[in-house]
Each structure stands twice: as C-alpha cells, then as structure tokens.
Amino acid sequence: HRIEVFNLKDKPKLEGYDQIFLVSGIYGGKCKPELLEYVQGWNKSNTEKVILMTSSASDMKQTELREVIESVGIAVHDKEFLCKGSFLVMGLTHPNKTDLLEAVSFVEQVLKG
C-alpha cells in the first residue's frame, strides 16, 4: 500500500482516494471547527471511506466529525483508533511510544481488511 501524508491545515484537495486515515484530536470535548468546515466541502469523489484516528485526554470519540463526513455521503469505518492525549496536567506522557505502535498496528489491520 502507498500512503501519502497531508497536513489538513494546508487544505489539500483530496480526490480519488480509496481510504483516508484522518488523524485529529478532541480539544475541550470538541472537534476543531476548522476541521469540521474542511470536511463539509468533501464529497464522494474525494474518497470511498474515512478511518478516524483520535487523540483525546478523555478518550472521547469523534462523533461530530463522523456525522459531518457521513452527511456528505462518505462512509466512515466502524472502528476508530483512540489514543490517550494530554491536556494541562492530564495524560502528560501521551501519546507515547506504545500509543504510536498501537496506531501503526491499527492501520495495518485496516489495510489488511
């Protein structure tokens, strides 16, 4: 599998991808509004499926992001990778090496189908 990496802050034109692994975080219990706005501009020509990978100090899933992606007609993988993140004094050692290895394992499992 060939994997390309993009920074969504650059608002890349993502078109024709089978799968997009969307790595982001939850901040103060919410998805970043800029990310929600960006994915609202997507459509089925962008990709067939999105796989969410999330970092959060409170182990929250990307419910709002999932809903926005599905509302534009793109499928979202049923499993979401969750990684402990840090906020103020909580989770200061995360993400750590173990978290990153688990993220790689998750991607490998998804790619195998």
C-alpha positions as CSV (number, residue, x, y, z in Angstrom):
1,H,0.0,0.0,0.0
2,R,1.1,3.5,-0.8
3,I,0.4,6.1,1.9
4,E,0.6,9.8,1.4
5,V,0.6,12.3,4.3
6,F,-1.0,15.7,4.2
7,N,-1.5,18.4,6.7
8,L,-5.1,19.4,6.7
9,K,-4.2,23.0,7.7
10,D,-3.0,23.3,4.1
11,K,-6.5,22.3,2.9
12,P,-5.2,19.8,0.3
13,K,-7.5,18.7,-2.5
14,L,-8.1,15.1,-1.7
15,E,-9.7,13.3,-4.6
16,G,-9.8,9.7,-5.8
17,Y,-8.5,8.0,-2.6
18,D,-9.9,4.6,-1.6
19,Q,-9.3,5.4,2.1
20,I,-8.3,8.4,4.1
21,F,-6.9,8.0,7.6
22,L,-8.0,11.2,9.3
23,V,-5.8,11.8,12.4
24,S,-7.0,14.5,14.7
25,G,-7.8,15.4,18.3
26,I,-10.6,16.3,20.6
27,Y,-9.9,19.6,22.4
28,G,-12.1,20.6,25.3
29,G,-14.6,18.0,24.4
30,K,-15.0,19.2,20.8
31,C,-13.6,18.7,17.3
32,K,-11.8,21.7,15.9
33,P,-14.3,23.8,14.0
34,E,-11.8,24.3,11.1
35,L,-11.7,20.6,10.6
36,L,-15.5,20.3,10.5
37,E,-15.7,23.1,8.0
38,Y,-13.0,21.5,5.8
39,V,-14.6,18.1,5.6
40,Q,-18.0,19.6,4.9
41,G,-16.5,20.5,1.5
42,W,-15.8,16.9,0.7
43,N,-17.9,14.6,-1.5
44,K,-17.8,11.1,-2.8
45,S,-15.2,11.9,-5.4
46,N,-12.8,12.7,-2.5
47,T,-12.7,9.1,-1.2
48,E,-14.7,6.0,-0.6
49,K,-14.1,5.6,3.1
50,V,-12.6,7.6,6.1
51,I,-10.9,5.9,9.0
52,L,-10.8,8.1,12.1
53,M,-7.8,8.1,14.5
54,T,-8.3,10.3,17.5
55,S,-6.3,11.6,20.4
56,S,-8.1,12.8,23.5
57,A,-7.3,13.4,27.1
58,S,-10.8,12.0,27.9
59,D,-10.9,9.1,25.4
60,M,-13.8,10.7,23.5
61,K,-14.7,9.5,20.0
62,Q,-15.1,11.9,17.0
63,T,-18.9,11.7,17.0
64,E,-19.5,15.1,15.4
65,L,-16.7,14.6,12.8
66,R,-18.2,11.2,11.9
67,E,-21.6,12.7,11.4
68,V,-20.3,15.5,9.2
69,I,-18.4,13.1,7.0
70,E,-21.3,10.7,6.7
71,S,-23.6,13.7,5.9
72,V,-21.6,14.4,2.7
73,G,-22.1,10.8,1.6
74,I,-18.7,9.3,2.6
75,A,-18.6,6.1,4.6
76,V,-16.7,6.1,7.9
77,H,-15.1,2.9,9.1
78,D,-17.0,1.5,12.1
79,K,-13.8,1.2,14.2
80,E,-12.0,4.3,15.4
81,F,-8.5,4.3,16.8
82,L,-8.4,6.1,20.2
83,C,-5.2,7.3,21.8
84,K,-4.8,9.0,25.1
85,G,-3.8,12.6,24.7
86,S,-2.6,15.3,27.0
87,F,-4.4,18.3,28.3
88,L,-2.9,20.6,31.1
89,V,-1.7,18.1,33.6
90,M,-3.7,15.1,32.4
91,G,-2.0,12.5,30.3
92,L,1.3,14.3,30.0
93,T,3.1,11.2,28.8
94,H,0.8,10.7,25.9
95,P,0.9,10.0,23.1
96,N,3.9,7.8,23.8
97,K,5.9,5.1,22.0
98,T,3.3,2.4,22.9
99,D,0.5,4.6,21.6
100,L,2.3,5.1,18.3
101,L,2.9,1.4,17.9
102,E,-0.8,0.7,18.6
103,A,-1.6,3.3,15.9
104,V,0.6,1.5,13.4
105,S,-1.0,-1.8,14.3
106,F,-4.5,-0.3,13.8
107,V,-3.5,1.0,10.3
108,E,-2.0,-2.4,9.3
109,Q,-5.2,-4.2,10.4
110,V,-7.4,-1.8,8.5
111,L,-5.3,-2.1,5.4
112,K,-5.4,-6.0,5.6
113,G,-9.2,-5.7,5.6
